[in-house]
Amino acid sequence: MTRVLAVPCMLLMVLMLLAGCVAPVISSTPLAQDASALAEATAPTTPQAPLRIGYSMPAATNGYLARAIYWAEKGMADWKARDPGLEFLFLTADNVRKQTSDIEELIQQDIDALIVFPFDASVTTAVKKAYDEGIYVIVMDRGTSLPVYDVYLSNDDVGYARTGMEYVAERLDYAGNVVIIEGIPTPLNTVRVNTIRAVANKYPKITILDSQPGDWTMQKAQMVMEQYLQKYDQIDAVYTADDDMMLGALQAYKESGRSDIKLFMGGGGDKRVVKTIMEGSDPLITADVTYPPDQCATVVSLAVMGARGQALEGFYQKKLPVRIILTAEMITADNAAAYYFPEEP
């Protein structure tokens, strides 16, 4: 648990795995645009051992999760097209009780590997059951409360929040009032909020006025922003660390008729936000930070590789890393086109 492998170019290395053995990983970088061409070069040349892989994740209760499901389905389809010996069992859940049931159902389906994007850490007991039975387990994103996995893949929540807040501070010339709209109470959310506050505390002239949950939804964030606008006469920036919530907060602000806010910062690379940055069409949205939903395609490759006992090209170790942290990247007008995927929902 204490070993964290920083892999800034992790997705590139996965695409450069042993030639002829594996299919490509969909990357969150500009490399994703060349994934189809790379697929031809890395398609299996010999029959591979059949695998049955279970995949459990939350339902599309917000825009980010809709995009995450798109990438999960793309990752499975890409692999299935090149390796008919693979079978995927994919289930989504709109609450943690349903996901726990889904995981237990998948365990009964004689699966070789299990991918879990937890609704929250409450699914740990069910995931542990799979792990204890010898199923190859990959947990991602929100994580589990115990290390009951072979691989844990996550985005860099500290780097994600730090990168965004440093940008906010710079744009405010290191002075001003900031409000935070946070997600639901999870360890991930706590890390983000604490990091935002830690960055703000470095600059004596920046004040965090308030921080309230927006539950990762546009509707709730809009309500919270309306309350902020009634409560505070001067707000200079809004930080939501999520694009759906940022768009909801932005709508509330524009409907208010006020003109004091200089910047809205979300995160996640929603295509609406990226397009706005590309076009320079809204001076309140000038940057975003990646939290790539295509991690949900990457884990498919990791599950196939791990279940087949394959290692990473260039690694002397014989197994995949236990923890893989994806880099948080800043999206600006200079590079936004490389992060724009119009086919996403």
N, C-alpha and C positions, 0 to 999 in steps of 0.2 A: 504493500500500500504506500510506502514512503518513497518508492522509486518512481519519479516522474520523468518520462522521456520527452524532451522538447524536440519536436520534429517540424521545423518550419517548412520544410519541403516534403512533408510526409506524402502528400497526394502524388507528387511527381515521382517519388521512389516507388510507390505502388504501381504506377504505370510502367515502370522500368523493371518489373519483376522478371524472373526467369523466362526467357523467350520461349513461346510456344506452350507455356503451362497455364497461364491465367488470362482472364479478360481484363480490360482496363477499368480503372476507377474514374468516376465522374468527379472532376475537380472543381473547387470553388474559385479557382484562379482562371485567367484567360485560357489556360490549357483545356478547360472543359469544351471550348469551341472546336477543338481538334479531336475530341474523343472518338468520333465515328471513324476517322481515318486510322487512329491508333488501334481501334478494335480489330481491324483487318490484320494488322501486323502481329497482334498478340493472341489471335484465336487459337484454341487448342488444336494441335496437330495429331494427337493420339487420344484414344478414348480415356476418359477420366472416371474415377470411381463415382458411382451414383451417390447423391446426397439428398436428404430431405431436410429443409431448413425452415424453421418456424420464425415468424417475425411479428412482434406485437408492439404497437405504438398507439398514442392517443389519436382520437378522431379529429377531424378538421374543425375544431372549435374556434379557430382564429386563422388569420391569413398566413402566418408563419407555418402553422401545422399543415395547412392545405398545400403549401409549397413543399414541405418536408415529405408528405405522402406522395406527391408527384415524383420526387427524386427517388424515394424508396421503390416505387413501382417501376421507374425507369431503370434503376440498378438491377432489379430482378429480371426485367424483360431483356435487358442487354445480355445478362449472363445466360438466361434460358435460350436465347437465340443462338448462342455459340456453343452451348453445352447442354444438349438434350437430357443428359443424365441428372440434371438438377431439378428438384421439385420444391416449390415454395408454398408455404401455408401462411397467408398474410391476414392478420386480424387487427382491427382498430377498435378503440373503446372510448366512450365519452365520460367515463368515470373510473375511479381506481378499483372499485369492486368488480366492474366488468372486466377490466384488464387482468386482475388477479385470476378471475375465472378463465379468461382466454389463455393465459400462460399455463394454467393447469390442464386445460384441454389440449394444448399443443404438446405438452409432455406426454400425454397419452397417445399421441399420433406417431410414436416411434421416430422422433426427429433426431438427426445427427448434430444439429447446431440450433441455437436459439439466439435471436437478436431481440433485445428489449430496449425501447425508448420509454422509460418509465413515466407514467402519469405523475407519480411522485414516489418517494422512497418507501411508501407503504407496501409496494409490491415485492419488497426484499424477501419475504418468507417464501413466496412462490418461486422467485428466481433461484433462491438457495436450493429448493427442491430439485430443480433441473440440474444445477451445478453438482449437487451431491450424487445425482444419478449418473454422472459422467458425461452429460451432454455438454458440447462445446458452447460456452455462453459468452456473448458480447453484450455489454451494457453500454448505453450511450447517454449523453446529454445530462439529464437531471440526476442520474446516478442512483445507487442503492446505499443503504445505511451500513452494509457490510461488503467486504470484497469478495462477493460470490460470483466471480466472473473470471474468464480467461483473458479477456481484453476489455478495457474501458476506454471508449473514445469520446472525447468532449471538445468543445470549443474552449478557448482561453477566456473565461469570464473576467478574470482580473485584468488581463490585457485589453479586453473588449471595453470594459468600463473606463479603464485608465486612459486609453487612446481617445475615447469620445470626450471625456471630461477635460483632458488637456486641450483638446481642440476648442471646446466651449470657453475655457479660461482665456485662451489666446485671442479668440474672436471678441471677447469682452474687454480686451486689454487689461485682464487680471483684476477687474473691479466690476461688481454688479450683484444683483439679486437673482438667485436661481431657485426654481421649484423642480422637484422630482416627482414623477409618476412612476411607481414601481409595479412589479408584477404580483403574482400570488406568493404567499409565504412558503418559500422553499430555500434550501441551502444555496442554490444558484442565485436566487434573488437577493439573499443576504450578502453574498459576496459582491454582487454588482453595486448595491447601495452603499456598502461599507467602502468600496473602492472609490466611488464617486465622491463620497464625503472626505475620504483621505486626501484625494487630489485637491479638492476645494480648500481643505484646511491648510494647504501649503501657501495659500494666497490670502493674506489678511483682509483684503478688500472685497473678497468674494463671500457672499452670505447665502447659505442654504436656508431658504425661508420655510420650506415645508416638504414633506415626503409622505404620500398617500398611495395605497394600492389602486392600480387600474386594471388588475386581473388579466393583463395581456389583451384586452379587447378595446376596440375603438369606442364602443358605447360607454363603457365604464370610465375610460380616460376622458371622454368628453364631459361627463358629469363632474369628474374631479376638477377638470380645468375650469369649468364654470364656477365652481366653489372658490377656486384660487383667485379668479378674476374679481369675485365679489369681496374677497377677504383682503387682498393686497393691492395697493394703489400703484406700485411700481414693481414690475417683473422684467428682468432683462433677458433671461433665457429659460427654456424649458427642456429638461432632460428626462426622457422616458426609457432609454435603453431598449426600445422596441418600436418598430415602424408602425405597427397597427395602432398602438397607443399614441404615438406621436401624431398620426393623421387625425385621430379623434380630438386630441388637444388643440391641434391647429385649427380644426373646424370651429371649435368653441371660441377660440381667439378671434377668428375672422368674423364670426357672427356678432361678437361683442362690440365691434367698431373701435376698439382701442388700438393704439399705435406705439406702445412702449416696448414691446418685446422685439429683440434683435435677432434671436436665433432659436430654432427648434432642433434638437438632436435626438434622433431615434436610434435605430440599429437593426441589422439583419439583412439589409440589401433587398428590400421589397422592390419589385420592378417599377412600381409607381414612383417611389422615392428616387430610385436610380435614374429613371427617365427625367425627372424634374432636375436633378443635378446635372445630367448630360446637357439638357436644353437651357439651363440657367433661367428657368421660368419663374422661380420663386426665390427672392432674396433671403427668405427666412430658412430655406433648406439648401445648404451649400455643401454638406458632407454627410457621410454615413459610415458605419463600421460594419464589417462583415461578421456574420454569425451564420455560416453557410448551411442552408437546409440540405445541400447536396451531400452533407455528411451521412444522410440516410441512404445514399447510394454507395458511399465508401464502405459502410459497415457490411454490405452484402459481399463485397470482395474480401473483406477481412474474415467473414464467416466461412466462405468457401476455402480460403487459404488455410485458416486455422484448423478447420475440420479435416483437411487433407494433409496436415503436417508440413505445410510449406512455410518458408521463412522469407524475409525481405532480402532482395538483392543488395549486396554490399554489407550486410550485417553478418558478423561472425557467429552470432547466437543462432540456435537451431529453432527457436520459436519466435512468434510475433511478440512485440513489446506488450507488457501488461497494461501500460497506460500510454495513450497517444493524445497529445494536446494540439489542436489545430490553431494556427496563427490568426489573430484578429488583424484585419487589414483595413486601412483607411480608404474610403471611396471619395474621390473629389472629381471636379470637372475634368481634370487631366486624364483620369483613367476610368471614368464611369462606364464607358462603352464596353469595356472588357468584362464588366459585372452585370450587364443587362441581358437577361434571358426572357425575351417576350413570350416564349411558349409556357412559362410558368403560370399557374392560376393566379 
